[in-house]
Amino acid sequence: MLIKFFNIEPYTEMKVLHYDESGKKHRNGRSVVTWIEIKREPNRLPTLQNFAKKIKIGISTVYDWLNEEHDSYRQEFSDAFACARACRKNFLIENGLVGCHNHSYAKFVATNLTDMKDTQKQEITGEDGKPVKVVEVVHFAKANTDNDNGGRSDTDS
């Protein structure tokens, strides 16, 4: 039931007819269609909460099923859950690729509901792409000014 709930088409395609603006009619009296647009509407994202609601149980029961160690069905449910997560990830990827969701929204949902993460690589280079020069900084201690010569050494004149 879990896999069936999550394994749905990510979007529904609808044909949108565009008619001749001049009002031209066919011989049969119908308006002339000049072009057809295919519009994709995203289907509702399957979630564990909605699955629990559909089978009339609390979400905590679903999590209990995943965590019960002695239950003989635990492994079967755990495998189904892994498959459901893969279905949801595919759902998000497909809708993102065909533009059914706003880019920022798709990125936020994908990084929070799947194993996909947003990573950035930063490289630091020196002038003209060469390695950065390493500079060694040496700290010197302050001279002792508590001597009889007012802080001057014997060699100062």
C-alpha positions as CSV (number, residue, x, y, z in Angstrom):
1,M,0.0,0.0,0.0
2,L,2.9,2.4,0.9
3,I,4.6,1.9,-2.5
4,K,1.4,2.2,-4.4
5,F,0.6,5.5,-2.6
6,F,4.0,7.0,-3.4
7,N,4.5,5.6,-6.9
8,I,2.3,8.2,-8.7
9,E,2.9,10.3,-11.8
10,P,4.5,13.6,-10.9
11,Y,2.3,15.7,-13.1
12,T,-0.8,15.6,-15.3
13,E,-0.6,16.9,-18.9
14,M,-3.5,18.9,-20.2
15,K,-4.2,20.2,-23.7
16,V,-5.0,23.9,-23.9
17,L,-6.6,24.8,-27.2
18,H,-5.8,28.2,-28.7
19,Y,-8.3,29.4,-31.3
20,D,-8.0,31.7,-34.4
21,E,-8.5,35.2,-33.0
22,S,-10.3,36.3,-36.2
23,G,-13.2,34.1,-35.3
24,K,-12.7,31.9,-38.4
25,K,-14.9,28.8,-38.3
26,H,-14.7,25.4,-39.9
27,R,-17.4,24.2,-42.2
28,N,-18.9,22.3,-39.3
29,G,-19.3,25.5,-37.4
30,R,-16.6,25.0,-34.8
31,S,-13.8,27.6,-34.2
32,V,-10.4,27.0,-35.8
33,V,-7.7,25.8,-33.4
34,T,-4.5,27.4,-34.4
35,W,-2.2,25.7,-31.9
36,I,-2.3,23.4,-28.9
37,E,-0.4,24.0,-25.7
38,I,0.5,21.1,-23.4
39,K,0.3,22.3,-19.8
40,R,1.8,20.3,-17.0
41,E,0.1,20.5,-13.6
42,P,2.0,18.9,-10.7
43,N,0.1,16.2,-8.8
44,R,0.0,16.4,-5.0
45,L,3.3,15.4,-3.4
46,P,2.9,12.1,-1.6
47,T,3.9,12.3,2.1
48,L,4.0,9.9,5.0
49,Q,1.4,12.1,6.8
50,N,-1.1,11.8,4.0
51,F,-0.4,8.0,3.7
52,A,-1.2,7.6,7.4
53,K,-4.4,9.7,7.0
54,K,-5.5,7.6,4.0
55,I,-5.2,4.3,6.0
56,K,-6.7,6.0,9.0
57,I,-3.8,5.7,11.5
58,G,-1.6,8.3,13.3
59,I,1.7,9.2,11.8
60,S,3.4,8.0,15.0
61,T,2.1,4.5,14.3
62,V,4.0,4.6,10.9
63,Y,7.2,5.5,12.7
64,D,6.6,2.8,15.2
65,W,6.4,0.3,12.3
66,L,9.8,1.5,11.1
67,N,11.3,1.2,14.5
68,E,9.8,-2.1,15.9
69,E,12.7,-4.5,16.1
70,H,10.8,-7.7,17.0
71,D,8.1,-7.4,14.3
72,S,8.5,-10.0,11.6
73,Y,7.1,-7.4,9.0
74,R,9.6,-4.7,10.0
75,Q,12.1,-5.5,7.2
76,E,9.3,-5.7,4.6
77,F,7.9,-2.3,5.7
78,S,11.4,-0.8,5.9
79,D,12.1,-1.9,2.3
80,A,8.8,-0.5,1.2
81,F,9.6,2.8,3.0
82,A,13.0,3.0,1.2
83,C,11.2,2.4,-2.1
84,A,8.6,5.1,-1.3
85,R,11.4,7.6,-0.5
86,A,12.9,6.8,-3.9
87,C,9.5,7.4,-5.6
88,R,9.2,10.7,-3.8
89,K,12.7,11.8,-4.9
90,N,11.9,10.9,-8.5
91,F,8.6,12.8,-8.2
92,L,10.5,15.9,-7.1
93,I,13.2,15.5,-9.8
94,E,10.7,15.0,-12.6
95,N,8.6,18.0,-11.6
96,G,11.7,20.2,-11.2
97,L,13.0,19.3,-14.6
98,V,9.8,20.1,-16.5
99,G,9.3,23.3,-14.6
100,C,6.2,22.5,-12.6
101,H,7.7,24.1,-9.5
102,N,9.4,27.4,-8.7
103,H,13.2,26.8,-8.7
104,S,13.7,28.0,-5.1
105,Y,10.8,25.9,-3.8
106,A,12.0,22.8,-5.6
107,K,15.5,23.2,-4.2
108,F,14.2,23.7,-0.7
109,V,11.9,20.7,-0.8
110,A,14.5,18.4,-2.4
111,T,17.2,19.3,0.1
112,N,14.8,18.8,3.0
113,L,12.9,15.7,2.0
114,T,15.5,13.7,0.1
115,D,19.2,12.8,0.4
116,M,20.0,15.5,-2.2
117,K,22.1,18.3,-0.8
118,D,23.2,21.7,-2.0
119,T,27.0,21.8,-2.0
120,Q,29.3,24.5,-3.2
121,K,33.0,24.1,-3.9
122,Q,35.3,27.0,-3.2
123,E,38.9,27.3,-4.3
124,I,41.3,30.0,-3.3
125,T,44.0,30.9,-5.8
126,G,46.6,33.6,-5.9
127,E,47.4,36.0,-8.8
128,D,46.7,34.5,-12.3
129,G,45.4,31.3,-10.8
130,K,48.7,30.4,-9.2
131,P,48.8,29.0,-5.6
132,V,48.4,31.4,-2.8
133,K,51.7,32.5,-1.3
134,V,52.2,31.5,2.3
135,V,53.7,34.1,4.5
136,E,55.2,33.2,7.9
137,V,54.4,35.7,10.6
138,V,57.0,36.0,13.4
139,H,56.0,37.7,16.7
140,F,58.6,39.3,18.9
141,A,58.3,39.8,22.6
142,K,58.3,43.4,23.9
143,A,61.6,44.5,25.3
144,N,62.0,44.8,29.1
145,T,62.0,48.5,30.1
146,D,62.5,47.9,33.8
147,N,66.3,48.1,33.7
148,D,68.6,50.9,35.1
149,N,69.1,52.5,31.7
150,G,65.5,53.4,31.1
151,G,64.9,50.6,28.6
152,R,68.1,51.4,26.6
153,S,70.6,48.6,26.1
154,D,74.3,49.1,27.0
155,T,75.1,49.6,23.4
156,D,72.7,52.5,22.8
157,S,74.4,55.9,23.0
